[in-house]
Amino acid sequence: MKKEKLIKKIESLKKEREAIIIAHVYQRDEIQQIADLTGDSLFLSRAAVNTKAKVIVFCGVRFMAETAAILNPDKTVLLPEKNAGCALADTIVVNKLKTKKKEYPHAAVVSYVNSPVEVKAESDICCTSANAVEIVNSLKEKQILFVPDKNLGRFAASQTDKDVILWDGFCYVHHLNIQLEDIKKMKTKHPQAKVIVHPECQKEIIDIADFTGSTSQMANYVSKNNAKEFIVGTEIGMLYNLKTHNPEKRFYPASEKAICNDMKLTTLEKVVSSLEKMEYKVKVPEEIAAKARRSLNKMLEVKHENKR
């Protein structure tokens, strides 16, 4: 089926199912194109809570759909690609977290949303890349156990006086597939370009960037900045969003290798199938969901300021 027909089919099925399509900005261009809402994890978490739709089709990865399901127990949440996981989330399991908590009994556990639901349930509060700094600074505890992304944790630690203990996890897209040499090469090609990077990148990259922030914060920075060129240090799907909202500006990926394979698994055909068959339904056992919901709601209660 051609793209145009697939899009028409999706629009028809959306009305029939009273559904909304939510997509992360790392999704394929055509998925972002047909989505009702696109954004980063924090924006999508809030959007999922505020929607009046009966069905949420979450074009992202499993932990995102699980978050939407936990925050919306009265709605049906569908994940079009059942195998869309997250390598970062896989770097932590709940039993190892419990062991680490015993080592640091006075530490507050802050879990990045890129983590399994069982880990969220064992956490004091969750965070996203957009609000990690605010979340850490909002806690009364002086010691913070930050899981699982060590680069985001280090970035948050640089802007607080808390003792932040890091988990040894990372996102391969940002930690391995975007290197300092990539940034330097692109800067040589485009000397006037501003360098904007995600806090999941390594410290040496963050240190030379003009701006570090979540994808929504990057978008905000670009819209307000007078520069006409930007080197973008995050997953390449972000470029579609930036180009769409800033057609007069030019954007260059920091690395062509910055691709999340799981994010690219979702296709228009799979969205159609998801709406037709009402699959794959994401459900979290209520005992775990209740604990994870507490951590997520605590996050949502913290005032978020869109800043570096």
Secondary structure, 3 states (H helix, E strand, C coil): CCHHHHHHHHHHHHHHHCEEEEEECCCCHHHHHHCCEEECHHHHHHHHHHCCCCEEEEECCHHHHHHHHHHCCCCEEECCCCCCCCCCHHHCCHHHHHHHHHHCCCCEEEEECCCCHHHHHCCCEEECCCCHHHHHHHCCCCEEEEECEHHHHHHHHCCCCCEEEECCECCHHHHCCCCHHHHHHHHHHCCCCEEEECCCCCHHHHHHCCEECCHHHHHHHHHHCCCCEEEEECCCCHHHHHHHHCCCCEEEECCCCCCCCCHHHCCHHHHHHHHHHCCCECCCCHHHHHHHHHHHHHHHHCCCCCCC
